[in-house]
Amino acid sequence: MTAPTGITSGTVFGTIGALAAFPLRLAAREVERQQGQLRRGVTRRTNHVVFGRTLLAKAGDAEIERRADAERRAGRTLLSENGFLRLLGLMKAPEASALSRQSLIDQSRLAAVDLDLLSLFDAFEHDREPYSFRDLILARKYAGLIAGGASWGAIARSVHRSGPVASLTAKSLAVGSQHGRPDAIYLEEGQSDLDGQLLFDLDAPDDDTLEELFAEAEAAEEEGRHDDAVALYQRCLSIDPSDAIAAFNRANCLRGAGRVNEAAHDYARAIKLDPGFVEAWFNLAGLMSDEGRVASARRHLVKAIALDAKYADAVFNLARLEFDAGNLAEARLRWVRYLELDAESEWARIAAKGIQFVDLQLARTAG
């Protein structure tokens, strides 16, 4: 059994963290050649999520675990960098793989969650089952390191520092205090701490700058520094004008800063770059609704629902817009649809009450 290569038309990849092994723009070009799409971040249309290894330097273990769990629960396929490149046919899968995931867990006593996270950051020869005998050796080493106090993250941050991970099968690894870090991984022979330079360095200067700028912009956005984020996303767009995600994020920050007209322009720019960008249609509709432009908001919500019939938030907002406009029958129709998508939340209870109110009003009118 070998891992599949090639992608199906319409596959949409998102990235969490920059790629360490391959420039994103080159990867995007190859994905596009194979009739797919690659975008930074994750949107509703994303069905495959690539976890870039540079994320290990930007986020803690708990945050990465949370993101991975959220994407799995959303039904998306998680890919490591090597798994992504193999899927595209840009990297050959190692030979001699026969071990199932469960067999590797049973024989190594490595916890399933640690196996999955280490695989996600290419700490094994293979990024998924079937695994190889060398992977089993590595799994046993990693299980020993974790038993000695290391975290999966400390291992993942270390294993790429010393050459191909398969070379570690012949080396003795230990965990201990190195450079003030209690869970540093080092070679027991005393050769070196494994915490050094990244193995791969294929990015052109512009790619390095772009990834750093985008990460800085995301951090500013998360901290509510809207004006700073706007400027940083604009610098990203000056390097790569085709980045719909950067345009969308910039629009959100402009909206947060109260710069409504500029926000509308950037939502429109994101849509022009990616006409299927559902969230951009939805957020532009919200902006139009806030400005009292009901007809425009309605058009954008209808478009969002046409692109994604299961977008519950868009269905609810359209129902509320129709209700406020006095279109009770249309509002009822949309709320009924919303309850088909969500029957449990607080919004579902509001939708149910809206239907009851409309029924009462229509009954009075009929009476």
NORLIN-V387848 format. One record per pair of residues at least 24 apart in sequence whose ideal C-beta (glycine too) atoms are under 10 Angstrom apart, sorted by the first residue. I is the first residue (numbers start at 1). J is the second residue. Records with the same first field share a line. If there is no record, write none. Layout:
I->J ; J
//
This chain:
1->97 ; 98 ; 100 ; 129 ; 130
2->86 ; 92 ; 93 ; 94 ; 95 ; 97 ; 130
3->82 ; 83 ; 86 ; 87 ; 93 ; 94 ; 97 ; 126 ; 127 ; 128 ; 129 ; 130
4->86 ; 87 ; 89 ; 93
5->85 ; 86 ; 87 ; 88 ; 89 ; 90 ; 91 ; 92 ; 93
6->34 ; 36 ; 87 ; 88 ; 89
7->31 ; 34 ; 35 ; 36 ; 48 ; 84 ; 87 ; 88 ; 89
8->34 ; 35 ; 36 ; 47
9->34 ; 35 ; 36
10->35 ; 36 ; 37 ; 45 ; 47 ; 276
11->35 ; 36 ; 37 ; 38 ; 46 ; 47 ; 48 ; 77 ; 87
12->36 ; 37 ; 38 ; 39 ; 42 ; 43 ; 44 ; 45 ; 46 ; 47 ; 48 ; 49 ; 76 ; 274 ; 276
13->37 ; 38 ; 39 ; 42 ; 46 ; 47 ; 48 ; 49 ; 50 ; 76 ; 77 ; 79 ; 84 ; 87 ; 88
14->38 ; 39 ; 40 ; 41 ; 42 ; 43 ; 45 ; 46 ; 47 ; 48 ; 49 ; 50 ; 71 ; 76 ; 245
15->39 ; 40 ; 41 ; 42 ; 46 ; 48 ; 49 ; 50 ; 51 ; 52 ; 55 ; 79 ; 81 ; 84 ; 211 ; 245
16->40 ; 41 ; 42 ; 49 ; 50 ; 51 ; 52 ; 55 ; 58 ; 59 ; 64 ; 67 ; 68 ; 71 ; 78
17->50 ; 51 ; 52 ; 53 ; 54 ; 55 ; 56 ; 57 ; 58 ; 59 ; 64 ; 67 ; 81 ; 121 ; 211 ; 215
18->52 ; 53 ; 54 ; 55 ; 57 ; 58 ; 203 ; 207 ; 208 ; 210 ; 211 ; 212 ; 214 ; 215
19->50 ; 51 ; 52 ; 53 ; 54 ; 55 ; 81 ; 84 ; 85 ; 200 ; 202 ; 203 ; 207 ; 211
20->52 ; 53 ; 54 ; 55 ; 56 ; 57 ; 81 ; 121 ; 122 ; 160 ; 198 ; 199 ; 200 ; 201 ; 202 ; 203 ; 211
21->52 ; 53 ; 54 ; 80 ; 81 ; 82 ; 84 ; 85 ; 90 ; 91 ; 122 ; 160 ; 198 ; 199 ; 200 ; 201 ; 202 ; 203
22->52 ; 81 ; 82 ; 84 ; 85 ; 88 ; 90 ; 91 ; 200 ; 202 ; 203 ; 207
23->202 ; 203 ; 204 ; 206 ; 207 ; 208 ; 210 ; 211
24->50 ; 52 ; 203 ; 207 ; 210 ; 211 ; 214 ; 240 ; 243
25->203 ; 204 ; 206 ; 207 ; 210 ; 239 ; 240 ; 242 ; 243
26->90 ; 202 ; 203 ; 204 ; 207
27->81 ; 84 ; 85 ; 88 ; 90
28->240 ; 242 ; 243
30->85 ; 88 ; 89 ; 90
31->84 ; 87 ; 88
33->88
34->87 ; 88 ; 89
36->87 ; 88
37->244 ; 274 ; 276
38->84 ; 88
39->243 ; 244 ; 245 ; 246 ; 248 ; 273 ; 274 ; 277
40->210 ; 211 ; 214 ; 215 ; 218 ; 236 ; 240 ; 243 ; 244 ; 245 ; 246 ; 249
41->214 ; 218 ; 244 ; 245 ; 246 ; 248 ; 249
42->67 ; 70 ; 71 ; 74 ; 76 ; 245
43->244 ; 245 ; 248 ; 274 ; 276 ; 277 ; 278 ; 279 ; 280 ; 308
44->74 ; 276 ; 277 ; 278 ; 279 ; 282 ; 304 ; 307 ; 308 ; 310 ; 311 ; 313 ; 314
45->274 ; 276 ; 277 ; 278 ; 279 ; 307 ; 308
46->71 ; 74 ; 76 ; 77
47->74 ; 75 ; 76 ; 77
48->76 ; 77 ; 78 ; 79 ; 83 ; 84 ; 87
49->74 ; 76 ; 77 ; 78 ; 79 ; 84 ; 120
50->77 ; 78 ; 79 ; 80 ; 81 ; 83 ; 84 ; 85 ; 87 ; 120
51->78 ; 79 ; 80 ; 81 ; 83 ; 84 ; 117 ; 120 ; 121 ; 122
52->80 ; 81 ; 84 ; 121 ; 211
53->80 ; 81 ; 82 ; 120 ; 121 ; 122 ; 156 ; 157 ; 160 ; 198 ; 199 ; 200
54->81 ; 198 ; 203 ; 211 ; 212 ; 215
55->120 ; 121 ; 156 ; 215
56->121 ; 153 ; 154 ; 156 ; 157 ; 158 ; 160 ; 198
57->157 ; 198 ; 215
58->215 ; 218 ; 219
59->153
60->151 ; 153
61->117 ; 151 ; 152 ; 153 ; 154 ; 156 ; 157
62->151 ; 153
63->153
64->117 ; 120 ; 121 ; 152 ; 153 ; 156
65->113 ; 116 ; 117 ; 152 ; 153
68->113 ; 116 ; 117 ; 120
69->113
72->116
78->116 ; 117 ; 119 ; 120 ; 127 ; 128
79->120 ; 127 ; 128
80->118 ; 119 ; 120 ; 121 ; 122 ; 123 ; 124 ; 126 ; 127 ; 128
81->120 ; 121 ; 122 ; 127 ; 200
82->119 ; 121 ; 122 ; 124 ; 125 ; 126 ; 127 ; 128 ; 165
83->119 ; 120 ; 122 ; 126 ; 127 ; 128
84->127
85->122 ; 127
86->126 ; 127 ; 128
87->127
91->127
93->125 ; 126 ; 127 ; 128 ; 130 ; 132
94->124 ; 125 ; 126 ; 131 ; 132 ; 134 ; 135 ; 164 ; 166
95->125 ; 132
96->125 ; 130 ; 132 ; 133 ; 134
97->125 ; 126 ; 128 ; 129 ; 130 ; 131 ; 132 ; 133 ; 134 ; 135
98->129 ; 130 ; 131 ; 132 ; 133
99->126 ; 129 ; 130 ; 131 ; 132 ; 133 ; 135 ; 136 ; 139
100->129 ; 130 ; 131
101->128 ; 129 ; 130 ; 131
102->129
103->129 ; 130 ; 131 ; 136
104->129 ; 130 ; 131 ; 132 ; 135 ; 136 ; 138 ; 139 ; 140
105->131 ; 139 ; 143
107->131 ; 133 ; 136 ; 139 ; 140 ; 143
108->135 ; 136 ; 137 ; 138 ; 139 ; 140 ; 141 ; 142 ; 143 ; 144
109->139 ; 140 ; 143 ; 144 ; 146 ; 147
110->136 ; 138 ; 139 ; 140 ; 141 ; 142 ; 143 ; 144 ; 145 ; 146 ; 147 ; 152
111->142 ; 143 ; 146 ; 152
113->152
114->139 ; 142 ; 143 ; 146 ; 151 ; 152 ; 153 ; 155 ; 156
115->139 ; 142 ; 143 ; 152
116->152
117->151 ; 152 ; 153 ; 155 ; 156
118->142 ; 146 ; 152 ; 153 ; 155 ; 156 ; 159 ; 165
119->156
120->152 ; 156
121->152 ; 153 ; 155 ; 156 ; 157 ; 159 ; 160
122->156 ; 159 ; 160 ; 165
123->152 ; 155 ; 156 ; 157 ; 158 ; 159 ; 160 ; 165 ; 168
124->159 ; 165 ; 166
125->164 ; 165 ; 166 ; 169
132->166 ; 169
133->169
134->165 ; 166 ; 167 ; 168 ; 169 ; 170
135->165 ; 166 ; 169
136->169
137->166 ; 168 ; 169 ; 170
138->165 ; 166 ; 168 ; 169 ; 173
140->169
141->168 ; 169 ; 171 ; 172 ; 173 ; 174 ; 185
142->168 ; 173 ; 185
144->173 ; 174 ; 175
145->173 ; 174 ; 175 ; 183 ; 185
146->175 ; 183
147->175
148->173 ; 174 ; 175 ; 176 ; 183 ; 185
149->175 ; 176 ; 177 ; 182 ; 183
150->174 ; 175 ; 176 ; 182 ; 183 ; 184 ; 185
151->175 ; 183
153->183
154->181 ; 182 ; 183 ; 184 ; 185 ; 194 ; 195
155->183 ; 185 ; 194
156->185
157->181 ; 183 ; 184 ; 185 ; 194 ; 195
158->183 ; 184 ; 185 ; 186 ; 193 ; 194 ; 195 ; 196
159->185 ; 194 ; 199
160->194 ; 196 ; 197 ; 198 ; 199 ; 200
161->185 ; 192 ; 193 ; 194 ; 195 ; 196 ; 197 ; 198 ; 199
162->186 ; 187 ; 191 ; 192 ; 193 ; 194 ; 195 ; 196 ; 199
163->199
164->199
165->199
168->194
206->239 ; 240
207->239 ; 240
209->235 ; 236 ; 239
210->235 ; 236 ; 237 ; 238 ; 239 ; 240 ; 243 ; 246
211->236
212->236
213->237 ; 238 ; 239 ; 240 ; 246
214->239 ; 240 ; 243 ; 245 ; 246 ; 249
217->246 ; 249 ; 250 ; 253
218->249
220->253
221->249 ; 250 ; 252 ; 253 ; 256
224->253 ; 256 ; 257
225->253 ; 256 ; 257
226->250 ; 252 ; 253 ; 254 ; 255 ; 256 ; 257 ; 258 ; 259
227->253 ; 254 ; 256 ; 257 ; 259
228->253 ; 257
229->253 ; 254 ; 256 ; 257
230->254 ; 256 ; 257 ; 259 ; 262 ; 263 ; 266
233->266
234->266
237->266 ; 269 ; 273
241->269 ; 273
242->273 ; 274
243->270 ; 273 ; 274
244->269 ; 270 ; 271 ; 272 ; 273 ; 274 ; 275 ; 276 ; 277 ; 280
245->270 ; 273 ; 274 ; 277 ; 279 ; 280
246->270 ; 273
247->271 ; 272 ; 273 ; 274 ; 277 ; 280
248->273 ; 274 ; 277 ; 279 ; 280 ; 283 ; 284
251->280 ; 283 ; 284 ; 287
252->279 ; 280 ; 283 ; 287
254->287
255->283 ; 284 ; 286 ; 287 ; 290
260->287 ; 288 ; 290 ; 291
261->287 ; 291
263->287
264->288 ; 291 ; 293 ; 296
267->300
271->300 ; 303
275->303 ; 307
276->307 ; 308
277->304 ; 307
278->303 ; 304 ; 305 ; 306 ; 307 ; 308 ; 311 ; 314
279->304 ; 307 ; 308 ; 311 ; 313 ; 314
280->304
281->305 ; 306 ; 307 ; 308 ; 311 ; 314
282->307 ; 308 ; 311 ; 313 ; 314 ; 317
285->314 ; 317 ; 318 ; 321
286->313 ; 314 ; 317
288->321
289->317 ; 318 ; 320 ; 321 ; 324
294->321 ; 322 ; 324 ; 325
295->325
297->321 ; 325
298->322 ; 325 ; 327 ; 330
301->334
305->334 ; 337
309->337 ; 341
310->337 ; 340 ; 341 ; 342
311->341
312->337 ; 338 ; 339 ; 340 ; 341 ; 342 ; 345 ; 347 ; 348 ; 351
313->338 ; 341 ; 342 ; 347
314->338
315->339 ; 340 ; 341 ; 342 ; 351
316->341 ; 342 ; 345 ; 347 ; 348 ; 350 ; 351 ; 354
319->350 ; 351 ; 354 ; 355 ; 358
320->347 ; 350 ; 351 ; 354
322->358
323->354 ; 357 ; 358
328->354 ; 357 ; 358 ; 359 ; 361 ; 362 ; 365
329->358 ; 362
330->358
331->355 ; 357 ; 358
332->356 ; 357 ; 358 ; 359 ; 361 ; 362
333->358
//
